[in-house]
Amino acid sequence: MSQESSNIPFMEDPTAEERKKDHIELAFKSQIGIDQLDKRFDYEPLFAAHPVKGAPYGTIPFLGKTMKAPVWVSSMTGGTKMANTINHNLAKVCGAFGMGMGLGSCRALLYSDEYLKDFAVRPLMGDDLPLYANLGIAQLEQLIEQNELYRIAQLLDKLSADGLIIHINPFQEWMQPEGDRYTKSPLETISTILEKMDIKIIVKEVGQGMGYRSLKALLQLPLEAVDFAASGGTNFSMVELLRSDANQQAAYGNLAHVGHDAATMVNDCNQIKAELGDKMLCQQLIISGGVKDFLDGYYLIEKANFLAIYGQASGFLKHAQGSYETLYQHVERQIEGLKLAKAYLKVK
């Protein structure tokens, strides 16, 4: 049972009797078995005071800007009735806590400003935090073929975005009833964009991660970052498969179960960094996919031998659809948890 936690003498503490009663009633329900311990960390309780509530986690130089928490709001949604509420709530909370944000697919804005108000969130974040637009590799391939890359520059300008996220999603496109087909490899398309445009680029998957060879190819390109979007979280191949008919599901269902988890991808990137040396041009990672909470995020960024932050999508999405206050409280708890982890936990 814990020691008395209050600085008020026991006899002067009006909550003491009720608290001690709770301790007795809950003692047997609160036992944690050895098999339930989180063995990723050494818990070291001696060397830090409690973090100050409301104080920032720290300063993190990332994507050419300075963040106040190592957290990225991963690309989620665009062009829906809820997109305005979701994007605006997320951008506002990013501004409040100093986090970065990737918008959902901005494809609808390439040819029309009808949905611009849903995506125009820079004023809510401020200019000092990273905000990235997002397009699929299939759209970029089409823009190259049509000699319309200027539309990307226009998109970034109208959103006041710092750069472009390119999402790589061959299985999602294949499963999607309305999906596009690649006529070139994504690596070729990315290389063409880098050659023809002077813009900052992040490359990500959409829920199945990437293997060693793909990561090695990307880390040799002058990208701002690689965003994992690993297996373990929302899988957009499965999302599209569930939208398709029974025959499609029977034929291709197993493909949605292929992929790489974030921990494996961190290990791969560390190995690649050691192998490439000066040939590695991309120095930053957004570790996302299956990151359930601040403990997962803290563990993964500490394991990475990179300048790294962690990203979440669904973890924010379920809180961003309602009131801003609900989302704010969720993020506040996550940031306070991160500060506790930083103070008392060392990754093994």
Kinemage of the C-alpha trace (Angstrom):
@kinemage 1
@onewidth
@group {chain A} dominant
@subgroup {mainchain}
@vectorlist {calphas} color= white
{ca met a 1} P 0.000 0.000 0.000
{ca ser a 2} L 1.307 3.480 -0.866
{ca gln a 3} L 2.751 5.947 1.607
{ca glu a 4} L 0.689 9.003 2.540
{ca ser a 5} L 0.777 11.192 -0.609
{ca ser a 6} L -0.441 14.474 0.861
{ca asn a 7} L 1.779 17.127 2.435
{ca ile a 8} L -1.063 17.907 4.879
{ca pro a 9} L -0.709 16.162 8.272
{ca phe a 10} L -2.995 13.137 8.441
{ca met a 11} L -5.293 14.537 11.116
{ca glu a 12} L -5.749 17.775 9.120
{ca asp a 13} L -6.422 16.044 5.798
{ca pro a 14} L -10.213 16.013 5.269
{ca thr a 15} L -9.971 13.317 2.563
{ca ala a 16} L -7.756 10.915 4.497
{ca glu a 17} L -10.457 8.681 5.978
{ca glu a 18} L -12.313 8.230 2.690
{ca arg a 19} L -9.071 7.652 0.775
{ca lys a 20} L -7.861 5.000 3.227
{ca lys a 21} L -11.223 3.279 2.997
{ca asp a 22} L -10.803 3.189 -0.804
{ca his a 23} L -7.326 1.723 -0.397
{ca ile a 24} L -8.647 -1.156 1.716
{ca glu a 25} L -11.566 -1.893 -0.610
{ca leu a 26} L -9.447 -1.768 -3.776
{ca ala a 27} L -6.293 -3.493 -2.531
{ca phe a 28} L -7.128 -6.943 -3.890
{ca lys a 29} L -8.496 -5.596 -7.187
{ca ser a 30} L -5.338 -3.610 -7.886
{ca gln a 31} L -2.746 -6.379 -7.956
{ca ile a 32} L -0.664 -6.552 -11.160
{ca gly a 33} L 0.695 -9.966 -12.100
{ca ile a 34} L 4.275 -10.470 -13.263
{ca asp a 35} L 2.978 -11.493 -16.695
{ca gln a 36} L 1.194 -8.143 -16.958
{ca leu a 37} L 4.310 -5.979 -16.547
{ca asp a 38} L 5.352 -3.762 -19.452
{ca lys a 39} L 8.884 -5.099 -19.912
{ca arg a 40} L 9.930 -2.509 -22.506
{ca phe a 41} L 11.039 -0.120 -19.763
{ca asp a 42} L 13.167 0.192 -16.667
{ca tyr a 43} L 11.173 2.169 -14.114
{ca glu a 44} L 13.522 4.553 -12.289
{ca pro a 45} L 11.587 6.547 -9.654
{ca leu a 46} L 14.507 8.254 -7.872
{ca phe a 47} L 15.922 10.814 -10.256
{ca ala a 48} L 13.223 13.351 -11.147
{ca ala a 49} L 10.541 15.480 -9.572
{ca his a 50} L 7.035 15.364 -10.941
{ca pro a 51} L 6.744 17.246 -14.239
{ca val a 52} L 4.910 20.548 -13.983
{ca lys a 53} L 1.325 20.194 -15.164
{ca gly a 54} L 0.699 22.273 -18.259
{ca ala a 55} L 4.380 22.794 -19.047
{ca pro a 56} L 5.484 21.732 -22.546
{ca tyr a 57} L 7.242 18.416 -23.104
{ca gly a 58} L 10.248 20.210 -24.574
{ca thr a 59} L 11.318 21.648 -27.891
{ca ile a 60} L 11.749 19.345 -30.871
{ca pro a 61} L 13.304 20.671 -34.083
{ca phe a 62} L 11.479 18.778 -36.814
{ca leu a 63} L 10.727 19.403 -40.492
{ca gly a 64} L 12.483 22.745 -40.259
{ca lys a 65} L 10.229 24.035 -37.483
{ca thr a 66} L 10.097 23.735 -33.702
{ca met a 67} L 7.479 21.499 -32.116
{ca lys a 68} L 6.657 21.390 -28.408
{ca ala a 69} L 5.641 17.731 -28.313
{ca pro a 70} L 6.951 14.774 -30.366
{ca val a 71} L 3.482 14.033 -31.691
{ca trp a 72} L 2.134 14.106 -35.248
{ca val a 73} L -1.545 14.093 -36.164
{ca ser a 74} L -1.500 11.635 -39.045
{ca ser a 75} L -3.486 12.145 -42.228
{ca met a 76} L -7.056 10.956 -41.875
{ca thr a 77} L -9.984 12.371 -43.765
{ca gly a 78} L -10.968 14.836 -46.452
{ca gly a 79} L -13.971 15.756 -48.545
{ca thr a 80} L -16.610 14.517 -46.105
{ca lys a 81} L -19.272 16.370 -44.157
{ca met a 82} L -17.325 15.757 -40.942
{ca ala a 83} L -13.976 16.876 -42.376
{ca asn a 84} L -14.488 20.505 -41.395
{ca thr a 85} L -15.124 19.724 -37.723
{ca ile a 86} L -12.370 17.098 -37.556
{ca asn a 87} L -9.664 19.123 -39.299
{ca his a 88} L -10.440 22.328 -37.444
{ca asn a 89} L -10.499 20.631 -34.034
{ca leu a 90} L -7.221 18.852 -34.787
{ca ala a 91} L -5.487 21.978 -36.055
{ca lys a 92} L -6.605 23.969 -33.038
{ca val a 93} L -5.308 21.339 -30.611
{ca cys a 94} L -2.023 21.149 -32.547
{ca gly a 95} L -1.633 24.885 -32.036
{ca ala a 96} L -2.385 24.533 -28.334
{ca phe a 97} L 0.160 21.768 -27.691
{ca gly a 98} L 2.775 22.449 -30.361
{ca met a 99} L 2.175 19.348 -32.490
{ca gly a 100} L 2.474 18.830 -36.256
{ca met a 101} L -0.277 17.766 -38.642
{ca gly a 102} L -0.768 16.005 -41.942
{ca leu a 103} L -4.035 16.709 -43.733
{ca gly a 104} L -6.162 13.970 -45.244
{ca ser a 105} L -6.205 13.490 -48.989
{ca cys a 106} L -6.347 16.900 -50.673
{ca arg a 107} L -7.216 15.473 -54.099
{ca ala a 108} L -10.504 17.375 -54.172
{ca leu a 109} L -8.606 20.679 -53.990
{ca leu a 110} L -6.522 20.097 -57.111
{ca tyr a 111} L -9.306 21.233 -59.413
{ca ser a 112} L -11.778 23.047 -57.169
{ca asp a 113} L -11.906 25.181 -54.028
{ca glu a 114} L -15.330 23.853 -53.041
{ca tyr a 115} L -13.901 22.068 -49.980
{ca leu a 116} L -11.104 24.512 -49.237
{ca lys a 117} L -12.755 25.709 -46.032
{ca asp a 118} L -12.536 22.154 -44.665
{ca phe a 119} L -8.756 22.093 -45.103
{ca ala a 120} L -7.750 25.730 -44.546
{ca val a 121} L -6.509 25.269 -40.981
{ca arg a 122} L -3.197 27.141 -40.963
{ca pro a 123} L -4.647 30.122 -39.022
{ca leu a 124} L -5.670 27.730 -36.232
{ca met a 125} L -2.193 26.208 -35.951
{ca gly a 126} L -0.107 29.315 -36.467
{ca asp a 127} L 2.917 29.578 -38.723
{ca asp a 128} L 5.476 27.991 -36.394
{ca leu a 129} L 4.292 24.358 -36.609
{ca pro a 130} L 4.566 21.923 -39.538
{ca leu a 131} L 1.455 21.428 -41.676
{ca tyr a 132} L 1.547 19.165 -44.731
{ca ala a 133} L -0.914 18.579 -47.555
{ca asn a 134} L -1.479 15.043 -48.819
{ca leu a 135} L -1.891 13.392 -52.229
{ca gly a 136} L -1.804 9.803 -53.412
{ca ile a 137} L 0.927 8.494 -55.678
{ca ala a 138} L -1.673 7.693 -58.353
{ca gln a 139} L -2.729 11.355 -58.543
{ca leu a 140} L 0.900 12.439 -58.850
{ca glu a 141} L 1.500 9.967 -61.645
{ca gln a 142} L -1.476 11.440 -63.493
{ca leu a 143} L -0.305 15.030 -62.924
{ca ile a 144} L 3.107 14.145 -64.358
{ca glu a 145} L 1.530 12.551 -67.431
{ca gln a 146} L -0.737 15.581 -67.949
{ca asn a 147} L 2.122 18.058 -67.411
{ca glu a 148} L 0.154 19.654 -64.550
{ca leu a 149} L 2.574 19.597 -61.639
{ca tyr a 150} L 1.868 23.301 -61.172
{ca arg a 151} L -1.355 22.217 -59.472
{ca ile a 152} L 0.683 20.870 -56.555
{ca ala a 153} L 2.361 24.240 -56.028
{ca gln a 154} L -1.048 25.912 -56.163
{ca leu a 155} L -2.381 23.432 -53.608
{ca leu a 156} L 0.430 24.092 -51.152
{ca asp a 157} L 0.036 27.829 -51.606
{ca lys a 158} L -3.704 27.928 -50.972
{ca leu a 159} L -3.283 25.825 -47.816
{ca ser a 160} L -0.133 27.643 -46.623
{ca ala a 161} L 1.283 24.136 -46.246
{ca asp a 162} L 4.979 23.510 -45.636
{ca gly a 163} L 5.127 20.585 -48.016
{ca leu a 164} L 3.454 17.500 -49.422
{ca ile a 165} L 2.836 14.030 -48.011
{ca ile a 166} L 2.781 11.383 -50.744
{ca his a 167} L 0.874 8.293 -49.709
{ca ile a 168} L 1.821 4.947 -51.256
{ca asn a 169} L -1.123 2.568 -51.343
{ca pro a 170} L -0.996 -0.130 -54.047
{ca phe a 171} L -3.116 -2.641 -52.141
{ca gln a 172} L -5.669 -0.013 -51.129
{ca glu a 173} L -6.056 1.139 -54.732
{ca trp a 174} L -6.449 -2.458 -55.874
{ca met a 175} L -9.135 -3.235 -53.271
{ca gln a 176} L -11.001 0.044 -53.734
{ca pro a 177} L -13.964 -0.312 -56.103
{ca glu a 178} L -13.113 3.107 -57.585
{ca gly a 179} L -9.356 2.630 -57.255
{ca asp a 180} L -6.660 3.835 -59.658
{ca arg a 181} L -3.927 1.704 -61.227
{ca tyr a 182} L -0.251 2.580 -61.239
{ca thr a 183} L 1.511 2.510 -64.588
{ca lys a 184} L 4.915 3.287 -63.026
{ca ser a 185} L 6.562 2.261 -59.790
{ca pro a 186} L 5.982 4.672 -56.888
{ca leu a 187} L 9.760 5.087 -56.588
{ca glu a 188} L 9.940 6.363 -60.157
{ca thr a 189} L 7.096 8.813 -59.585
{ca ile a 190} L 8.588 10.121 -56.331
{ca ser a 191} L 11.971 10.579 -58.009
{ca thr a 192} L 10.338 12.545 -60.823
{ca ile a 193} L 8.573 14.862 -58.356
{ca leu a 194} L 11.843 15.468 -56.505
{ca glu a 195} L 13.601 16.222 -59.773
{ca lys a 196} L 10.973 18.558 -61.201
{ca met a 197} L 9.737 20.370 -58.085
{ca asp a 198} L 11.429 22.256 -55.274
{ca ile a 199} L 9.076 21.248 -52.473
{ca lys a 200} L 9.403 19.411 -49.168
{ca ile a 201} L 8.142 15.837 -49.334
{ca ile a 202} L 7.162 13.190 -46.798
{ca val a 203} L 6.391 9.660 -48.006
{ca lys a 204} L 4.029 7.360 -46.122
{ca glu a 205} L 2.120 4.100 -46.462
{ca val a 206} L -1.516 3.764 -45.425
{ca gly a 207} L -1.616 1.072 -42.762
{ca gln a 208} L 0.635 -1.812 -43.801
{ca gly a 209} L 4.059 -0.250 -43.429
{ca met a 210} L 7.061 -0.875 -45.660
{ca gly a 211} L 9.784 -3.483 -45.836
{ca tyr a 212} L 13.545 -3.141 -45.612
{ca arg a 213} L 14.165 -2.624 -49.332
{ca ser a 214} L 11.530 0.092 -49.650
{ca leu a 215} L 12.805 1.896 -46.568
{ca lys a 216} L 16.371 1.739 -47.825
{ca ala a 217} L 15.351 3.238 -51.173
{ca leu a 218} L 13.421 6.063 -49.498
{ca leu a 219} L 16.133 6.923 -46.987
{ca gln a 220} L 18.533 7.541 -49.863
{ca leu a 221} L 16.234 10.233 -51.303
{ca pro a 222} L 16.255 13.889 -50.176
{ca leu a 223} L 12.939 13.559 -48.336
{ca glu a 224} L 11.945 15.551 -45.280
{ca ala a 225} L 10.752 12.384 -43.528
{ca val a 226} L 9.389 8.884 -43.929
{ca asp a 227} L 6.060 8.256 -42.190
{ca phe a 228} L 5.668 4.545 -41.390
{ca ala a 229} L 1.872 4.089 -41.313
{ca ala a 230} L 2.746 0.582 -40.162
{ca ser a 231} L 0.528 -2.417 -39.582
{ca gly a 232} L -1.314 -2.497 -36.291
{ca gly a 233} L -3.553 0.524 -36.698
{ca thr a 234} L -6.158 1.470 -39.284
{ca asn a 235} L -5.524 -0.548 -42.456
{ca phe a 236} L -6.956 1.206 -45.503
{ca ser a 237} L -6.627 -1.886 -47.677
{ca met a 238} L -9.009 -3.583 -45.271
{ca val a 239} L -11.248 -0.506 -45.221
{ca glu a 240} L -11.637 -0.694 -49.003
{ca leu a 241} L -11.981 -4.467 -48.956
{ca leu a 242} L -14.915 -4.134 -46.563
{ca arg a 243} L -16.514 -1.714 -49.048
{ca ser a 244} L -16.232 -4.243 -51.876
{ca asp a 245} L -18.314 -7.293 -52.768
{ca ala a 246} L -17.998 -10.800 -51.369
{ca asn a 247} L -16.046 -12.115 -54.365
{ca gln a 248} L -13.436 -9.366 -53.999
{ca gln a 249} L -13.154 -10.036 -50.285
{ca ala a 250} L -12.695 -13.776 -50.836
{ca ala a 251} L -10.062 -13.270 -53.535
{ca tyr a 252} L -7.893 -10.602 -51.921
{ca gly a 253} L -8.635 -10.689 -48.198
{ca asn a 254} L -5.275 -12.219 -47.281
{ca leu a 255} L -3.398 -9.283 -48.827
{ca ala a 256} L -4.718 -6.997 -46.095
{ca his a 257} L -2.887 -9.157 -43.535
{ca val a 258} L 0.529 -8.558 -45.078
{ca gly a 259} L 2.728 -5.815 -43.654
{ca his a 260} L 5.277 -4.628 -41.123
{ca asp a 261} L 4.775 -3.347 -37.588
{ca ala a 262} L 6.340 -0.128 -36.337
{ca ala a 263} L 8.890 -1.777 -34.044
{ca thr a 264} L 10.233 -3.898 -36.912
{ca met a 265} L 10.435 -0.819 -39.130
{ca val a 266} L 12.390 1.078 -36.462
{ca asn a 267} L 14.902 -1.770 -36.297
{ca asp a 268} L 15.133 -1.855 -40.107
{ca cys a 269} L 15.745 1.900 -40.274
{ca asn a 270} L 18.441 1.699 -37.595
{ca gln a 271} L 20.172 -1.045 -39.555
{ca ile a 272} L 19.864 0.890 -42.820
{ca lys a 273} L 21.314 4.010 -41.210
{ca ala a 274} L 24.354 2.042 -40.079
{ca glu a 275} L 24.773 0.568 -43.562
{ca leu a 276} L 24.288 3.736 -45.605
{ca gly a 277} L 26.379 6.220 -43.669
{ca asp a 278} L 26.714 9.411 -45.703
{ca lys a 279} L 24.495 8.000 -48.451
{ca met a 280} L 21.447 8.397 -46.214
{ca leu a 281} L 19.799 11.696 -47.180
{ca cys a 282} L 16.537 11.418 -45.235
{ca gln a 283} L 17.208 11.949 -41.528
{ca gln a 284} L 13.730 12.131 -39.944
{ca leu a 285} L 11.004 9.601 -39.136
{ca ile a 286} L 7.335 9.808 -38.223
{ca ile a 287} L 6.664 6.523 -36.455
{ca ser a 288} L 2.995 5.693 -36.895
{ca gly a 289} L 0.744 2.673 -37.215
{ca gly a 290} L -0.476 0.782 -34.163
{ca val a 291} L 0.684 3.490 -31.740
{ca lys a 292} L -2.062 3.184 -29.156
{ca asp a 293} L -0.899 5.694 -26.567
{ca phe a 294} L 1.986 7.779 -25.252
{ca leu a 295} L 3.842 4.731 -23.898
{ca asp a 296} L 3.949 3.122 -27.342
{ca gly a 297} L 5.037 6.410 -28.876
{ca tyr a 298} L 7.705 7.125 -26.272
{ca tyr a 299} L 9.161 3.625 -26.591
{ca leu a 300} L 9.400 3.758 -30.382
{ca ile a 301} L 10.953 7.208 -30.706
{ca glu a 302} L 13.497 6.339 -28.014
{ca lys a 303} L 14.420 3.132 -29.885
{ca ala a 304} L 14.956 4.988 -33.162
{ca asn a 305} L 18.485 6.239 -33.933
{ca phe a 306} L 16.880 9.110 -35.838
{ca leu a 307} L 15.289 12.438 -35.169
{ca ala a 308} L 11.837 10.926 -34.705
{ca ile a 309} L 8.349 11.771 -33.541
{ca tyr a 310} L 5.321 9.498 -33.403
{ca gly a 311} L 2.032 9.784 -35.236
{ca gln a 312} L -1.519 8.747 -34.467
{ca ala a 313} L -4.672 8.824 -36.557
{ca ser a 314} L -7.589 6.862 -35.093
{ca gly a 315} L -6.488 7.757 -31.553
{ca phe a 316} L -7.226 11.391 -32.368
{ca leu a 317} L -10.106 10.793 -34.755
{ca lys a 318} L -12.512 9.367 -32.200
{ca his a 319} L -12.060 12.457 -30.017
{ca ala a 320} L -12.018 15.027 -32.837
{ca gln a 321} L -15.539 14.416 -34.135
{ca gly a 322} L -17.281 16.066 -31.198
{ca ser a 323} L -16.458 18.990 -28.975
{ca tyr a 324} L -13.043 20.593 -28.971
{ca glu a 325} L -12.961 20.347 -25.169
{ca thr a 326} L -13.125 16.545 -25.331
{ca leu a 327} L -10.224 16.430 -27.780
{ca tyr a 328} L -8.212 18.939 -25.730
{ca gln a 329} L -8.593 16.863 -22.570
{ca his a 330} L -7.519 13.704 -24.405
{ca val a 331} L -4.388 15.334 -25.809
{ca glu a 332} L -3.573 16.963 -22.479
{ca arg a 333} L -3.571 13.549 -20.788
{ca gln a 334} L -1.334 12.131 -23.508
{ca ile a 335} L 1.200 14.956 -23.197
{ca glu a 336} L 1.239 14.689 -19.400
{ca gly a 337} L 1.773 10.939 -19.788
{ca leu a 338} L 4.684 11.565 -22.143
{ca lys a 339} L 6.287 13.856 -19.579
{ca leu a 340} L 5.920 11.193 -16.882
{ca ala a 341} L 7.478 8.592 -19.178
{ca lys a 342} L 10.377 10.921 -19.957
{ca ala a 343} L 10.957 11.536 -16.242
{ca tyr a 344} L 10.759 7.976 -14.900
{ca leu a 345} L 11.103 5.402 -17.700
{ca lys a 346} L 14.216 4.287 -19.541
{ca val a 347} L 13.802 2.161 -22.631
{ca lys a 348} L 15.546 -1.202 -22.416
